[in-house]
Amino acid sequence: MDFTFEDQQTAFRDAIRRFLMTEAAPEHLREIWETKSGRSTELRSKLADQGLTALSVPEEFGGIGLSDLDWVLVQQELGYYAIPDSLSDTAYLAVYLLTNMPADVALKREWLPRIASGKARVAVGHPVNPLVADAELADLLLLWHQDEVHALTPAQARLTFNPSIDMSRRLYRIEWTPSDKTRICPANAGRGLWEGVLDRAALAAASQLLGLAHRMLDLGIDHSAQRKQFGKPIGSFQAVKHHLADVAVKIEFAEPVVHRAAYSLARGHALAPVHVSHAKLAAGEAAWLSARKSIQVHGAMGYTWEADLQMFMKRAWALDASWGNRAFHKARVARFVLGNGAALGPDATFN
C-alpha cells in the first residue's frame, strides 16, 4: 500500500513553507502580537493570495474544494511558524459547517465566497471550549446551542476578553440569547455537524502541535550548535544529544498518527473520532516533550521574551488544551479500546 502524499499536496505544502519562511519571521510575529487586535490584515490578505482561505470552499462558491488530507500538511506549517491568525476557524471549520448545511441556507451563498476571497473572518463556538477565539474581530459567529447551529454578529452578543498565556490568541467569553432568528440549523441535523467540527478542530490542533514540536526541536538543535561550554558546542555533549533524540523519536511516532486521522476523516471512516483523539494525544505529548527538552537545552534564557522558543512553547501549551483536553481525548480512546469487540491488533490495521 502507498502511504505517501500526492505530489500536488507536497508541492502546495512546500509553497506555503517558502511563503511563511519569508512572511512569518519571529520578529514580525512579535510586532503583530503587541497590537490591540493581535492580527495583521496584511498577513491575512497574503494568506488568501496563497489560496489558504479558499482551500475547503467548494468550487461553485469560488474555492478550491480540497480535503482534510490537504489541510493536515498546511496545518503543520502554520504550527511550525506559529501563525497568529484564526485561519483554521474560518477557512476550515466554518467552511465545513456552512458547506454541509441544508441546501437552502442563504448563509452559504453569502459567506462562502467571502471566505474564499479572504474578506471574512468567522469565529466558531463549541461547548468543549468555554472561550471563543477572535470573537470580537469576527464578521460572523457560528455558535452551538443544544446541538443547534446559530449565526449572529458580535454586535448581537456581549463579549468579555480573557487573557491567554499564548499572546497570539484573542479569547472571549460570549453571552448571547438563542432565538428563532439566529438559528440556522436544527438540532437533529446540527448534532452530526458539530461532531464533525470537533473532530476537524482537534485534528487541526494536533497538526499544529506537530509543527510546533518540529520547530522547538529545531530551535534546540540550533542553540546547542551555537552555545559553547568548555570550548565546545553543548550539542557535542552526550546528555544534550539524548534529550534532542528523545524528541525526534516522539515526533516520528506522532506524525503517522496525525496523518492517519486526516485520512480517516477524509474517507468518513467509522473510527475517525478515535483516530483524531489518538492524534491529538500523540501530537500533544510530542509538543510538550519538545518544549521541555528545548528549554533544558536553552537554560533559563529560554523563558525570556527575547528568546524565540517561548513563543512556540506557550502556543503549544495553549493548543494542547483546546478542542478537548487530554482527559477528554483519553476517554474517547478508552471507550473504544475497552469496549466489547474492539478491532485491535495488526490484523485489523487495514480494515
C-alpha positions as CSV (number, residue, x, y, z in Angstrom):
1,M,0.0,0.0,0.0
2,D,1.2,3.5,-0.8
3,F,1.0,5.8,2.2
4,T,2.7,8.8,0.7
5,F,1.0,12.1,-0.1
6,E,0.4,13.1,-3.7
7,D,2.9,15.3,-5.5
8,Q,0.5,18.2,-5.7
9,Q,-0.2,18.0,-2.0
10,T,3.5,18.1,-1.0
11,A,4.2,20.8,-3.7
12,F,1.4,23.0,-2.1
13,R,2.9,22.4,1.3
14,D,6.3,23.3,0.1
15,A,5.0,26.6,-1.4
16,I,3.3,27.5,1.8
17,R,6.5,26.7,3.7
18,R,8.6,29.0,1.5
19,F,5.9,31.8,1.8
20,L,5.8,31.6,5.6
21,M,9.6,31.4,5.9
22,T,9.7,34.9,4.4
23,E,6.5,36.5,5.8
24,A,6.4,35.0,9.3
25,A,9.7,35.6,10.9
26,P,9.6,35.6,14.8
27,E,10.3,39.4,15.0
28,H,7.4,40.1,12.7
29,L,5.1,37.9,14.8
30,R,6.1,39.8,17.9
31,E,5.0,43.0,16.3
32,I,1.6,41.5,15.5
33,W,1.2,40.1,19.0
34,E,1.7,43.5,20.5
35,T,-1.0,45.2,18.6
36,K,-4.5,45.5,20.1
37,S,-6.1,43.0,17.7
38,G,-3.2,40.6,17.6
39,R,-3.9,40.2,13.9
40,S,-2.5,41.5,10.7
41,T,-4.8,42.3,7.8
42,E,-1.8,42.4,5.5
43,L,-0.8,38.8,6.5
44,R,-4.4,37.6,6.2
45,S,-4.5,39.1,2.7
46,K,-1.3,37.4,1.7
47,L,-2.6,34.0,3.1
48,A,-5.7,34.5,0.9
49,D,-3.4,35.1,-2.1
50,Q,-1.8,31.8,-1.4
51,G,-5.2,30.1,-1.6
52,L,-5.4,29.1,2.0
53,T,-8.8,30.8,2.7
54,A,-10.3,29.0,-0.4
55,L,-8.8,25.6,0.3
56,S,-12.0,23.9,1.6
57,V,-14.6,26.1,-0.1
58,P,-16.5,24.2,-2.9
59,E,-15.6,25.3,-6.4
60,E,-19.2,26.5,-7.0
61,F,-18.6,29.2,-4.4
62,G,-15.2,30.3,-5.7
63,G,-13.0,27.9,-3.8
64,I,-10.6,25.0,-4.5
65,G,-12.6,22.2,-2.8
66,L,-9.8,20.2,-1.3
67,S,-10.0,17.7,1.6
68,D,-8.8,17.1,5.2
69,L,-5.7,15.4,3.8
70,D,-4.7,18.7,2.1
71,W,-5.3,20.6,5.2
72,V,-3.2,18.4,7.5
73,L,0.1,19.3,5.8
74,V,-0.8,23.0,5.7
75,Q,-1.7,23.0,9.4
76,Q,1.7,21.6,10.3
77,E,3.3,24.6,8.5
78,L,1.0,27.0,10.3
79,G,2.1,25.4,13.6
80,Y,5.8,25.4,12.7
81,Y,5.7,29.2,12.1
82,A,3.1,29.9,14.9
83,I,0.9,31.9,12.7
84,P,-1.2,34.3,14.9
85,D,-4.4,34.1,12.8
86,S,-7.7,32.3,13.2
87,L,-7.3,30.9,9.7
88,S,-8.4,27.4,10.7
89,D,-11.6,28.6,12.4
90,T,-12.7,30.5,9.3
91,A,-11.3,28.6,6.3
92,Y,-11.6,25.0,7.7
93,L,-14.2,24.8,10.5
94,A,-16.7,27.4,9.4
95,V,-16.5,26.3,5.8
96,Y,-17.2,22.7,6.9
97,L,-20.3,23.9,8.9
98,L,-21.6,26.1,6.1
99,T,-20.9,23.7,3.3
100,N,-22.8,20.9,5.0
101,M,-25.8,22.9,5.9
102,P,-29.1,22.3,4.2
103,A,-29.0,23.4,0.6
104,D,-31.4,26.3,1.1
105,V,-29.4,28.1,3.8
106,A,-28.8,31.6,2.5
107,L,-25.6,32.0,4.5
108,K,-23.8,29.6,2.2
109,R,-24.3,31.9,-0.8
110,E,-23.5,35.0,1.3
111,W,-20.4,33.8,3.3
112,L,-18.6,31.1,1.4
113,P,-17.5,33.3,-1.5
114,R,-16.4,36.0,1.0
115,I,-14.3,33.4,3.0
116,A,-12.7,32.1,-0.2
117,S,-11.6,35.6,-1.1
118,G,-10.2,36.3,2.4
119,K,-12.7,39.0,3.0
120,A,-14.4,37.5,6.1
121,R,-13.5,36.2,9.5
122,V,-15.7,33.6,11.2
123,A,-15.5,32.6,14.8
124,V,-16.8,29.1,15.9
125,G,-18.1,28.4,19.4
126,H,-18.4,24.9,20.7
127,P,-19.1,23.7,24.3
128,V,-15.8,21.9,24.5
129,N,-14.2,25.3,24.5
130,P,-15.5,27.8,27.2
131,L,-13.9,30.6,25.3
132,V,-14.2,31.6,21.6
133,A,-11.1,32.8,19.7
134,D,-11.3,36.0,17.7
135,A,-15.0,36.6,18.5
136,E,-14.6,40.4,18.6
137,L,-12.8,40.5,15.3
138,A,-15.2,38.2,13.5
139,D,-17.7,39.2,10.9
140,L,-19.9,36.2,11.8
141,L,-20.2,34.0,14.8
142,L,-21.3,30.4,14.4
143,L,-22.3,29.1,17.9
144,W,-23.6,25.9,19.4
145,H,-26.8,25.7,21.4
146,Q,-28.2,22.3,22.4
147,D,-26.8,20.9,19.1
148,E,-28.4,23.7,17.0
149,V,-26.3,25.9,14.9
150,H,-26.8,29.7,15.4
151,A,-25.4,32.6,13.4
152,L,-25.1,36.1,14.7
153,T,-22.8,39.1,14.6
154,P,-20.6,40.2,17.5
155,A,-22.9,43.2,18.0
156,Q,-25.7,40.7,18.9
157,A,-23.7,39.3,21.8
158,R,-21.8,40.5,24.9
159,L,-18.1,39.7,24.6
160,T,-15.7,39.6,27.6
161,F,-12.0,39.4,26.8
162,N,-10.0,36.7,28.5
163,P,-6.2,36.9,28.5
164,S,-4.2,33.8,27.4
165,I,-0.7,32.6,28.2
166,D,-0.3,32.5,24.4
167,M,-0.3,36.1,23.3
168,S,-1.1,35.2,19.7
169,R,-4.7,34.2,20.8
170,R,-7.6,36.6,21.4
171,L,-10.1,34.7,23.5
172,Y,-13.6,35.9,24.5
173,R,-16.4,34.7,26.7
174,I,-19.7,35.1,24.8
175,E,-23.1,35.9,26.4
176,W,-26.0,35.7,24.0
177,T,-29.6,34.7,23.7
178,P,-30.6,32.0,21.2
179,S,-33.7,32.7,19.1
180,D,-35.6,31.5,16.0
181,K,-33.9,34.4,14.1
182,T,-30.4,33.2,14.9
183,R,-31.0,29.5,14.4
184,I,-29.8,28.3,11.0
185,C,-29.8,24.5,11.6
186,P,-32.0,22.4,13.9
187,A,-30.6,20.0,16.5
188,N,-31.3,16.8,14.6
189,A,-29.1,17.9,11.7
190,G,-26.7,20.1,13.8
191,R,-25.6,17.2,16.1
192,G,-23.7,15.5,13.3
193,L,-22.3,18.8,12.1
194,W,-20.9,19.8,15.5
195,E,-19.3,16.3,15.9
196,G,-17.6,16.9,12.5
197,V,-16.4,20.3,13.6
198,L,-15.0,19.0,16.9
199,D,-13.0,16.2,15.0
200,R,-11.7,18.6,12.5
201,A,-10.8,21.2,15.1
202,A,-9.0,18.6,17.2
203,L,-7.1,17.4,14.1
204,A,-6.1,21.0,13.2
205,A,-4.8,21.5,16.7
206,A,-2.9,18.1,16.5
207,S,-1.3,19.1,13.2
208,Q,-0.2,22.5,14.5
209,L,1.2,20.8,17.7
210,L,3.2,18.5,15.4
211,G,4.6,21.6,13.6
212,L,5.3,23.3,16.9
213,A,7.2,20.2,18.1
214,H,9.3,20.3,15.0
215,R,10.1,24.0,15.4
216,M,11.0,23.7,19.0
217,L,13.3,20.8,18.3
218,D,15.0,22.8,15.5
219,L,15.4,25.7,17.9
220,G,17.0,23.4,20.5
221,I,19.4,22.0,17.8
222,D,20.4,25.4,16.6
223,H,21.1,26.6,20.1
224,S,23.1,23.5,21.0
225,A,25.3,24.1,18.0
226,Q,25.9,27.8,18.8
227,R,26.2,27.7,22.6
228,K,29.6,26.7,23.9
229,Q,30.9,25.4,27.2
230,F,34.4,24.3,28.0
231,G,35.3,25.4,24.5
232,K,32.9,23.0,22.8
233,P,29.3,23.4,21.4
234,I,26.9,21.9,24.0
235,G,25.4,19.8,21.2
236,S,28.5,17.7,21.3
237,F,27.7,16.5,24.8
238,Q,26.0,13.1,25.0
239,A,23.4,14.2,27.5
240,V,22.2,17.0,25.2
241,K,22.1,14.7,22.2
242,H,19.9,12.2,24.2
243,H,17.5,15.0,25.1
244,L,17.0,16.0,21.5
245,A,17.0,12.4,20.2
246,D,14.1,11.6,22.5
247,V,12.1,14.5,21.0
248,A,12.9,13.4,17.4
249,V,11.6,9.8,18.2
250,K,8.4,11.2,19.8
251,I,7.7,13.3,16.7
252,E,8.5,10.5,14.3
253,F,5.9,8.3,16.1
254,A,3.3,11.1,16.3
255,E,3.4,12.1,12.6
256,P,1.8,9.0,11.0
257,V,-0.9,9.0,13.7
258,V,-1.9,12.5,12.7
259,H,-1.8,11.7,9.0
260,R,-3.9,8.6,9.7
261,A,-6.5,10.7,11.5
262,A,-6.7,13.1,8.5
263,Y,-7.2,10.1,6.1
264,S,-9.9,8.7,8.3
265,L,-11.8,12.0,8.3
266,A,-11.4,12.5,4.6
267,R,-12.7,9.0,3.9
268,G,-15.5,9.0,6.5
269,H,-14.1,6.1,8.5
270,A,-16.3,4.9,11.3
271,L,-13.4,5.2,13.8
272,A,-12.3,8.7,12.7
273,P,-13.2,10.2,16.1
274,V,-10.9,7.7,17.9
275,H,-8.2,8.3,15.3
276,V,-8.5,12.0,15.9
277,S,-8.3,11.7,19.6
278,H,-5.2,9.4,19.3
279,A,-3.6,12.0,17.1
280,K,-4.4,14.9,19.5
281,L,-2.8,13.0,22.4
282,A,0.3,11.9,20.4
283,A,1.0,15.3,19.0
284,G,0.4,17.0,22.3
285,E,2.9,14.7,24.0
286,A,5.4,15.3,21.3
287,A,5.0,19.1,21.7
288,W,5.2,19.0,25.4
289,L,8.4,16.9,25.3
290,S,9.9,19.1,22.7
291,A,9.2,22.3,24.8
292,R,10.6,20.7,27.9
293,K,13.8,19.4,26.3
294,S,14.4,22.5,24.3
295,I,14.0,24.6,27.5
296,Q,16.6,22.4,29.1
297,V,19.0,22.9,26.2
298,H,18.4,26.7,26.3
299,G,18.6,27.0,30.0
300,A,16.7,29.8,31.9
301,M,17.0,32.2,28.9
302,G,14.5,30.0,27.0
303,Y,11.7,31.5,29.1
304,T,12.6,35.1,28.3
305,W,10.7,37.4,25.9
306,E,13.9,37.8,23.8
307,A,14.2,34.0,23.1
308,D,12.1,32.8,20.2
309,L,11.5,29.5,22.0
310,Q,9.0,30.9,24.4
311,M,6.6,31.9,21.6
312,F,6.3,28.4,20.3
313,M,6.3,26.8,23.8
314,K,3.3,28.9,25.0
315,R,1.4,28.3,21.8
316,A,1.9,24.5,22.3
317,W,0.7,24.7,25.9
318,A,-2.5,26.5,24.8
319,L,-3.3,24.3,21.8
320,D,-2.9,21.2,23.9
321,A,-5.9,22.1,26.0
322,S,-8.0,23.5,23.2
323,W,-10.7,21.5,21.4
324,G,-10.7,18.8,24.1
325,N,-8.1,18.4,26.8
326,R,-6.2,15.2,27.4
327,A,-8.8,13.8,29.7
328,F,-11.5,14.3,27.0
329,H,-9.5,12.6,24.3
330,K,-8.2,9.7,26.5
331,A,-11.8,9.0,27.4
332,R,-12.8,8.7,23.7
333,V,-9.9,6.3,23.0
334,A,-10.7,4.3,26.2
335,R,-14.3,3.8,25.2
336,F,-13.1,2.1,22.0
337,V,-10.2,0.2,23.4
338,L,-12.1,-1.1,26.4
339,G,-15.3,-1.7,24.5
340,N,-16.6,-5.1,23.6
341,G,-15.3,-6.4,20.2
342,A,-12.8,-3.7,19.7
343,A,-10.9,-4.3,16.5
344,L,-7.3,-4.3,17.8
345,G,-4.1,-5.8,16.6
346,P,-2.1,-6.0,13.3
347,D,-4.9,-8.0,11.5
348,A,-7.3,-5.1,12.0
349,T,-4.9,-2.3,10.9
350,F,-6.0,-2.1,7.3
351,N,-9.7,-3.0,7.7
